Amino acid sequence: MSLIPRASNIKPNEKFDTIVIGLGPAAYSAALYAARYMLKTLVIGETPGGQLTEAGEVDDYLGLIGVQASDMIKLFNSHVEKYNVPILMDRVESFRADGEEYVVKTKRKGEFRASTIIVTVGTKRRKLNVPGENEFTGRGVSYCSVCDAPLFKNRPVVVVGGGNSALDGAELLSRYATKVYLVHRRDEFRAQPIILKLVKEKPNVEFILNSTVKEIKGDKLVRKVVVENLKTGETRELDVNGIFVEIGFEPPTEFARLNNLEVDVNGYIKVDEWMRTNLPGVFAAGDCTGTWLGFRQVATSTAMGAVAAHSAYNYLNERKGKT
């Protein structure tokens, strides 16, 4: 999927109505809606699909039944391509205000100017960083229980973590999986007590505490997960077909700091219900925001991207009315 040719005619310092920073579902949605509002739009990002590239089959996006994540990304890309929106494969390092415009600085392609900016830089999922994790991502290793639980019906799985996401995931997976092993490095949980109580009542959930995952094994798919007890040093091999890593996210705190964007108590970019940030003409959407924290879905990201583009359009119209 080559995106560079569509941006081949873009010149440094070229002016746009809006620049979308990022290339995940929120970015594609923002670009689509901005183009339909007839805004001159540029998308700048590094990885088509963002975190969606880590998924396997996606079966929770309305109208796309059991689609592979890679095919979903191609569909998003084709839809934006229909509106001739240029996509520049590069990293945005920073942006700064210059009068009523913003100057967006990229790592390789120079600077570009925009009347509005839509930030969709996403987050980074925390990983286990163990052998087999990268190899089996999308083939048994998942980072979203809500997304992938139905794919593991009648199969044994592991959930890793001790917060609300991990416990919620274990509870949901207990409805599908034959067995759920909940692995947590401590014997206490950060999750809400009511959720913990609910999971403890599930007959097919086994708690493996004071333990960490050391290795993920398999052939074409995950077959075993090696767990080590931190107190005794003993290891145990679990025969499973999936492992759900629910140990949190790394918010884009540094990006926000560099660009004077306010963040919430969790480090996510602060926005209102219309995706407006503290900076005039700058909007944010998707996982980089604190909106709907704890329910990260393609559907929620695309919704936020659409709202951000709508707000950018209204902002430009309101500004024209004042001149």
Secondary structure, 3 states (H helix, E strand, C coil): CCCHHHHCCCCCCCEEEEEEECCCHHHHHHHHHHHHCCCCEEEEECCCCHHHHHCCEECCECCECCEEHHHHHHHHHHHHHHCCCCEEECCEEEEEEECCEEEEEECCCCEEEEEEEEECCCCEECCCCCCCCCCCECCCEECCHHHHHHHHCCCEEEEECCCHHHHHHHHHHCCCCCEEEEECCCCCCCCCHHHHHHHHCCCCEEEECCEEEEEEEECCCEEEEEEEECCCCCEEEEECCEEEECCCEECCHHHHHHCCCCECCCCCECCCCCCECCCCCEEECHHHECCCCCCCCHHHHHHHHHHHHHHHHHHHHHHHHHC
